[in-house]
Amino acid sequence: MDSLLVQLTTILEPLKLAELFPQPQLLEVELGCGDASFLAEYARQNPARNFIGVERLLGRVQKLDKKGRRLGLMNTRGVRIESAYFLEYLLPPHSAAALHIYFPDPWPKKKHRRHRLIGESFPALARRVLAPGGTVFLRTDDTDYFQQMNEVFAAAKEYETVATPVALAEITTDFERDFNAQGIPTLRAAYQLK
Ligand SMILES: C[S@@+](CC[C@H](N)C(=O)[O-])C[C@H]1O[C@@H](n2cnc3c(N)ncnc32)[C@H](O)[C@@H]1O
């Protein structure tokens, strides 16, 4: 099986999704997928959907490639790039049924908060790429960041709060397992386009 990593020939044009996957299926995207332990399992359980994992660290996106190929995940691809750039420039408009953002870096110092992925401009960035009725699924251990996530989506009237499906919540991420082992609970939220 060939590498699952997308070799970007340009970062100035949107991806041609039809050329990336063998089957034209609904697409879900995980931003900051880390070691891809969530994405590999989720993609294994959902062969009738396509998945892209976005990650800026080479070593981590290579783990996606390794796990995905071991599991024969024809429906999964990895892109090494910055998440906000990916949403703004590379993902075609209204192409994703869901965005998953799990344990994004919390940037706990006040002066660094502007680096957070989920800020006030994020709902509009997500709306650009989400298909009608698409959903943003969020998890974090950080109470302050969780509050910010809730505030920015509460202010974005085109979304409504929905429950995270149990089958989805049951698939944990690498960081989530570490936090839970330390007794730190997972905070979860999901926002769906009305
Ligand atoms: C705290 S880790 C969580 C990884 C994984 N989601 C999990 O829960 O196990 C955050 C991940 O997001 C990646 N990351 C952080 N900011 C990013 C960005 N702006 N674009 C792409 N990846 C990013 C980091 O390299 C790291 O792998």
The ligand as an ORCA input file, in Angstrom:
! r2SCAN-3c Opt
* xyz 0 1
  C      -2.047     18.244     22.521
  S      -1.761     17.429     21.010
  C      -3.252     16.442     20.799
  C      -3.081     15.373     19.759
  C      -4.319     14.508     19.529
  N      -5.436     15.300     19.023
  C      -4.711     13.809     20.801
  O      -5.718     14.199     21.402
  O      -3.993     12.861     21.182
  C      -2.006     18.719     19.827
  C      -1.564     18.298     18.440
  O      -1.927     19.304     17.520
  C      -0.797     19.617     16.717
  N      -0.977     21.022     16.380
  C      -0.971     22.063     17.241
  N      -1.258     23.211     16.608
  C      -1.438     22.884     15.307
  C      -1.756     23.622     14.155
  N      -1.974     24.941     14.229
  N      -1.859     22.969     12.987
  C      -1.653     21.630     12.905
  N      -1.361     20.864     13.975
  C      -1.255     21.482     15.156
  C       0.401     19.339     17.573
  O       1.551     19.088     16.805
  C      -0.077     18.111     18.340
  O       0.199     16.921     17.650
*
